[in-house]
Amino acid sequence: MPRKTHIDAFGALSLTGFSVFLAFNQIIIKFVNHGLQPVFFAGLRSAIAVLCLWGWMRLNGRSTRLEPRYLLPGLLAGTFFAAEFLCLFTALDLTTVTRTSILLYSMPVWLAVAAHFLLPDERITVLKALGLASAFSGVAWAIADRSSGQGQASLLGDFCALLAAWGWAGIALVARGTRLREARPEMQLFWQVLVSAPILLVAAPFFGPLIRDLQPLHVAGLIFQATAVVSAGFVFWLWLLSVYPAASVASFSFLTPIFGVALGWLVLGEHVGLPTLVSALLVAAGIILINRPVKKVA
């Protein structure tokens, strides 16, 4: 598919569906964390994903060769990948889900700002700035209303969540702004999981016991994470990133916590009130503004 200057109908549907998928994924992560220490879980997930991606590429006759010209950006992307999940899971151990989610899903703001300076074709316009502000406000309102008064806040946990957002933005920038963009999406991800797996596994013992209360269903959740989420889902996201503008793709991440609220209502029977509905409208308005095509001057 050729490069697009804005999100079309296919891109919007794909990114919306992926946001639902990520929202459901949060439930899986929360469940598996009862059986495995989070950083160890993230490292195992990357290690299994290496085998899954390698096997899939071999079965489909695609090269698995790590080309030297991708070495530096590949190492950088993998390091960002490891940093994102190490910081994210640490944040979830130290602070509330509400605060972590708000800071993590500020990623599109940091990506849009960085892309404005580093990617010539992705300047922030007045409409995009208003859209980013609107969407972030909607996410903050929705999650704050859903989790108000639960858990303990931690300055260190908040900082870790912010670092996770920067790590996520860093992955997108490397995928778009370096020669790694020339690699196939599955090879981009292969670099990320291959580099992140040893980093996370070596770091895991410093975050507590590796095994908590491991049950067969936790193992099933781990396998689902490595195969469906990382190996398939992230490849699809990287492919979308290679087709559509980075800031526009990232803007749809604002939908994930909104769908998380919806799944909480459907699966856990949580109350959804007017503030949640208003936040959804703010997010929708923000995405429309962010993805509004720029009229070219004749």
N, C-alpha and C positions, 0 to 999 in steps of 0.2 A: 504494500500500500504506500503511495507517495506521501511525502510530508504535508501536513495540513497547517494552516495559519491560525485556525480556531477549532473549537470542539464542534463536530457535526453530530447528527442524530445517533449514529453508531457509537461514536465516542462517548456521548452522554449516557446512553443505555449501558454500555460496557462498564464505565466508571461507577455508575450508580449501583449496578449489580455487584461490582467488586467491593464497594463500600458496605453493602449488606453482608457479603462474605466475611469481610474483616470484622464487622460487628459481631457476627456469630463466632468468629475465631476468638474473640475476647472471652467468651464463655468457656471455650475449650481450654484456653490458657489458664484461666482461674481454677478450673477443675484439676488440670495436670499439676499445677503448682502445689497441690496438697500431697502429691506423691513424690515429686522431685524438686530439689532446690532450684530456683528459677534460672540462675546463670548456668548451672550444670545442664538443665533442661534445654536452654538455648544452644549450648555447645553440642549436645547430642543431636539436636534437631539439625544443626548445620552439617554435622558429620554424616548423618543418614542422608541428608539432601545431596551431599557430594556423590554418594553411591547411586542415588536415584537419577540424578542428572547425567552422570557418566553412563549408566546403563541405558537410559532413554536415548542419548545421542548415539551410542554404539548401535543400538537396535535400528535406528533410523538412518544409519550410514553417514552420520555427521561427524566431522573431525572434533576430537577432544584435545587437540594439541594446544598447549599454552604458548602462544606466540610471544617472543621476546619483546616485540614492540608494544605489547599491552602490559608489560611487567609492572611498571611504575603506577599507571592508573589502576591496574588490577589490585595491586597491593593497597593502594589508597582507598579504593571502593570497599575492599574487604575489611580494612581497618575501621572505616566508618560504619560498616554493617555490624561489626563486633561491638563497637562503642555504643551504637544505638540500643542494642538489646541488652547489653550489660547495664547501661544507665537506666533503661526503662524498667527492668526487673528490680534493680536496686531501689528505684524511686517507689515502686509499688510496695516494697517492704518497709519503706520509711515514712511515707506520707499517704494521704487519702487518694482513692481512685479519682475523685473529682478533680483535685488539684493536678494530679499527674496527667489526666486526660486533657485538661485545658491547656497545659503547657506543651504537651506532646503535639496536640493538633494545632498549635501555633506554627508548625512547620511551614505551611504554605506562605505565611507572612515572611519568614526568614528566607525562604527560597525565592520568593518574588523579589525581595530586596536585593539578594545576592545576584539573581539572574539579571536584574536591571543593570548592574555594573559589569558582570562577567559574560553575559550572553547578549550579543548585539541585537538580536531580533526579538528580545523579550523585555522591552521597556515598560515601566509602570505608567499607565495613563491615569488621568483623574478618575475615570470610571472604574478602573481596576483597583485603585486605592480605596475608593468607596465600597467596592464589592468585598475586598479583603476585610475591611473594618466591619461591614455588616455581617459577613459570615462568621467571623471570629466572635462577634458579640452574641450571635445566636447560639453558637456552641457553648460559650461560657455560661449563658443564661440557662440553657437546657441542663447541663451537667450540674451546675451549682444547685438548681432546684431539685434535681433527682437525688443528690447525695448530701444535701445540706445537713450539717450537724453530725455526720457519721465519721468516725475515725479521728486520728490525730494528725495535725499538720506538722511538717518538719522542713526547716529551711534547707537542710542538706538534701532531703528528698525532692523538694521543688527544684533545686539546682540540677539534680540528676535528671529530672524529667525534661528540663530545658536543654541539657546536654544531649539527651536522646533525640529531641526535635532537631537540634543542629546536626546530629549524626545522620538522621533521615534526609535532611536537606542536602547534606554533603554527598550522599549516594546519588541523588538526582543530579546534582551539579557535575559530578564526575562522569555520570552516564551521558550527559548532554554536552559538557564542555571540554572533554578530552578525546583523544583518539579511541578510547574505549567505546565511543558511540558507533564506531565502524564495525564492532564485533556483534555477532548475533546475540539476541536477548538472553538465550540460554547460556551462552559463554560469559556474558556479563555477570549473570547470577552465579555461574560456576566459580568465577574468580572470588566472588563475595563469600560464598559458603566455604570454599577451600581455604581461604585466608582466615576467616572468622572462627572456624571450628577449633583450631589449636589455641587461638587467643582466648576464647571463652572457656575451653576445658582447662587450660592452665590457670586461669583466673578463678574458676569456680570454687576451689577449696578455701579461698580467702573469704568466702561469703557464707560459710557455715557447712553443716553436714550435707553431703550430696544426696542422700536418700532420706525422705521423710516417712511417709506411710504409703509405700508403693503398692498398688493393686493392679490387676490385669487391665482394668479400664484406663488407668493412667498410661500404661504402655500403648494401648490402642490410640489414646489421644496424642501421644508423642509421634506415633507413626502417621497419624492423620496430619499433624503439623508439618512433618518433614516432607510428605508426599503431596498432599493437596494444597497446603498453604504455601510452603516455600518453593517446592519444585515446580508446581503448576501455577499457583496464583501469582507469585512474584515475577515469574517469567512473563506472564501475561501483562503485568503492570509495566515492566521494563519495555515490552513491545509497544504498549500504548504511549510510553514516554518517548519512544523513537519516532512516533508518528505525529503526536500533538505537542503543542507548546508546554514546556515544563511547568510554568506557573498555573496554567489552566488545568493540567492533569492533577497537580497537587491540590488545587482548590477543592476538588471533590472529596478530599480526605475530611473536609468539614462535615460531610454527611455521615461518616462512620459513627461518631458518638450519638448523633440523632437517631440512627437506626439501632444503636445500642439501647437507647431509652425505649424504643418501640419493642425490641425483643425482650427487654425487662418486663414490659407490660404484658406481652403475649406469653412468655415462658414463665416468668416469676410472679405475675399478677401484680406488678407495681402500678401505683396510681400515676396517670398522665393527666395533668391539668392544663389550664390556659397558658401558663408560662412556657410549657413545652411546645404548644401549638404556635405561639408567637415566635419562639426561637426557630422553629422549622421554617416559618415564613422569612425570617431574617437570613437564614442560610440559603434558601431558594433565591431570594433577591440578590444576595451576594454573588452566587454562581452565575446568574444571568448577567450581572454587571461585569464580572471578571471575563466572561467568555463572549461578550458583545463584540462582533467583528469591527475592526477599525476601518473607517472609510478612507480609501486612498484618494489623495488629491490628484486630479487629472492634470 
